[in-house]
Amino acid sequence: MWAFVLVALFLYFPSIFSGVKNLSIAVFSFPVKLYSNSSCYFRTKKNLIKENDVLSKKTADLELRLERFKELFTENRRLRELLKFKEKIEFDTISAEVVVRDPNKWMGSFIIDKGSLDGVAKNSAVCSAKGLLGKVVETEEHMSVVMLITHPNFKAGGILKRTRINGIIVGMGSDIVKMLYLPVDAKIKEGDIVTTSEFSKIFPKGVGIGKVTSSDISKTGLYKYALIKPFANPFDQEEVLCIK
């Protein structure tokens, strides 16, 4: 009886059996497709993770190379500026590198990798491409200690380039130096350039020191003084010139 009914349904409603067939195929094939898709997903994820690791390493390597290129470019520019400064001043010089810095910042000094056997002498002026940095206060065979222009014990003869008025440059233990013993009636302007004086016992004349930021009369009223921002930042130097 049921067989007859099924045959009749198949003859008159073939679409029903087609749907049942498709449904059966879908039901039984679902686990297979699920497994296949899952396997494909995990394989793809694994490959992506591996590829990402490779790309990350390449990116890190490129970043290191870029930083190295930037460092070489910066060093090349510094050396070019130092060479121009060396050609501009008419003195014999010795190139040196800063190897140790005093941690006491402006009240400090630094050590260079050239000494007495290299031709560096005590009291030699030390410059950057921008101007005076300090002077050598101690030498060994291949090493010298440089006192910075900003050190409280530093002194040098200076001159206002515009008015040709002489004074004494002293360090203040900060990023500003002071020019003392200027005439009370001296006409000093902000931005006036200060260089080493020809009356300096140690430094050759004409080496740039800095620009005037302000001036005032001393507490005693006997002289004027000027505050000067040095051209050269002592803590922004890696290569220097020692003037013989």
Secondary structure, DSSP 8 states (H G I E B T S, - for coil): -HHHHHHHHHHH-HHHHHHHHHHHHHHHHHHHHHHHHHHHHHHHHHHHHHHHHHHHHHHHHHHHHHHHHHHHHHHHHHHHHHHHHHHHS-S-EEEEEEEEE-TTGGG-EEEES--GGGT--TT-EEE-SSSEEEEEEEE-SS-EEEEETTSTT-EEEEEETTT--EEEEEE-SSS-EEEEEE-TT----TT-EEEE-TT-SSS-TT-EEEEEEEEEE-TTSS-EEEEEEESS-GGG-SEEEEE-
